[in-house]
Amino acid sequence: MQIHIKATKLDLTPAVHEYIERRIGSLEQYLGRFEREKQVHIYIEIARSTKHHKSGNVFYAEVTTNVAGEKLRVERYAEDVRTAIDDVKDVLKRDIRKIKEKQVDKKRGLRRALKPKR
């Protein structure tokens, strides 16, 4: 898994860079099967959405990746850059799990909508 980081209107300190590597890198356990097929690239952009505001949701994080032929794009705004990164990671993890479940159901020949209720 390769993580490409871009900072816009924000200084990318080594601490923030390491935080991104650690948090987004933790998704590797969910991407193992997809990595065997081909290398997974994750593009993350962090930014300060405005320079003149001091409070509110002024930090922005966006992640774009391609998993199993589906393009995933998640963006979140928050008061702190680390919170925005965490929010993006959580949503991305949920989306990757959905894709994995869909593939497992296809492999087993199951359809969620047609499963009998018990």
C-alpha positions, 0 to 999 in steps of 0.5 A: 500500500502506498500513501501519497500525502498532499498539504494545501494551505497548511504546513505538513509537519513531521508529526502530522505526516507520521500521524497520517502514515499510522492512521491510514496505514492501519487500513492495510489489514482491510486491504490485504486481499486487494493488494495481492491483486495489484498495488493499492494507492491512497491519495490523501490531501489535508488542508486548511479550508480558510485562513481568516477563520480561527474556530469552527471546521477549518481543517479538511481531509480528503482520501481517494483510492481505488479498491476492487474497481470501485473508486472511493472518495471521502472528505471530512471537515473538522476543528482539528486536522487529526480529527478530520484524518480520523473521521476520513479513516473511519468512513473509508474503513466502513466503505472497504468493509462494504466492498469486501462483504459484497465480494464475499456474497457474490462469491457465495452466490448470496444476495442480501436483498433476497436472503430469507428472514428468520 
